[in-house]
């Protein structure tokens, strides 16, 4: 079983086949179950919630034992800590950018005067939707979002 793809039919089939309280999923190496730490932890948590054991032969992890469960919980706590640190750094970076006047996000397609003109053309019904879109080089969906703000 490969851990590279999110959609893995054989793994999905395996999860349907294993029996709660009776079976254990065994992998040779952790990266066979999931490439990202978050995905790996989610998969093992799902197995544990269904009372299905998990063993990784290479890393010697066995969630059917107390020591294996402890190791996995430490592993999961470290991953959660890492995720929180990344989130804090991201928020800090965004805050610093805002304080320097950077707003972020996609630039506006139309200026305020263009928006006003487009709304007038749309309201007076003298031009078709296609003509207005062509005139301003915008999609129909942007036109309708802009006039129905």
N, C-alpha and C positions, 0 to 999 in steps of 0.2 A: 504494500500500500504506500502510495506516495503522498507527501504532505505539501506538495507545491500548489495544487489547485484547490480552490474553495469548494468547487462542485466535484465531489469524488463519489461516483456511483457505487463502487465496491465498499467504501467505508460506510456509506449510507445503508447499504445492504447488511453489512456486519452489525451496525447499530440496531437494526430491526431483528436480527437473529439472536443476539446475546440475551441471556435470561437473567432477570433481576435476582440477586442473591446467590446465583449459581456460577456465573461465568466471569472470566477475567480477560480483558483485552491485553494481549502481549505484543509489544513492538520491539524490534531489534535496537532502535535508536529513537530518541525523542523527536528528532526532526522528521521522522516518518509519520508522526501524528499531526504535526502542525509546524509551519515555518515561523510564524510570529509567536512570541511569548504569550501575548494576549489570547490568540486563537488556541494555543496549546492548553492554557489554563482553563479556558472556557470548555474545551472538549473533556478534560479530565473532571471538571466540576459537574458537567452533565452526566458523565458515567457514574460518578460517586452519588449523585442525586437519585440515580436509578438503581443504586446498590450493586453496581458492576465494578469489579476490581480493575486495576490498571497496573501493568508491569512494563518497565523499560529495561531490557537486558543490559545494554551498554552502560547506562548511567546507574544501574542497580536501584531503581525506584520501584517500590511495590506498595500501592495504596491499600493492599489487603492486610498490611501489618501496621501496628501503632507507629513504629519508627518511620515507615514509608509515608504515612499520613502526615506526620509531623514535618518531614522533609518537604513534602508537597505544599503544606500550608506556609512554611517559611518561604519557599520558592514563590508562591502566589502573593505573599505579603510584600516581598521585594519588588515584584512586578508592579503591584499596585502603587508602591512608593515611587517607583521610577515614572509611572504614568502621571502621578500627582506633581512630581518635580517638573516634568515636561510641560504640563498644563500651567504651572506657576511661571515658568520661564516665558512661555508664549504670551500669557497675560501681561507680564512685566514688559516684554518687548513691545507689545501693542500699545501699552500705556505710555511708554517712553516715546514711541513714534507719534502718538497723538499729541504729547506735550511739545513736540518739535513741529507741530502743525501738519503732520501727515495724516490723512484721513483713511486711506486704504479703500479697497473696493474697486469695482469697475468704473471707468470714467463714463460720464453721462453721454448718451448718443446725441441728444438734442439740447441746445441752449434754451434758456427761458423765452427769448423772443421767437425762436423757431417753434417752441411748444405752443405759444399763444397763437401764432399764425396757423399752425396745423389745426388747432382746436376751432379757429374761426372758419377755416375751409371745410372742416368736417360738419360744423353746425349749420353753415349756410347751404349745404347739399348741392353746390354747383359743380363740385368735382366728385368723381367716383373714388371709392376706397383705394382701388389699384393706382389711380392717378396720384393721389396724395402720398401713398407709400413710395411710389417711384420718384416723386418730387423731392422727398426728404431722405430717400435711400434707407427706408426702414421696413421692417416686416409688418404684416397685418396685426400680429399679436401685440407688437409694441405700440402701434397706432391705437388699438382698442384700450390697452392699459393706460395710455397717455390721456385719452379723451374721457375715460371713465374713472379717473383717479378718485 
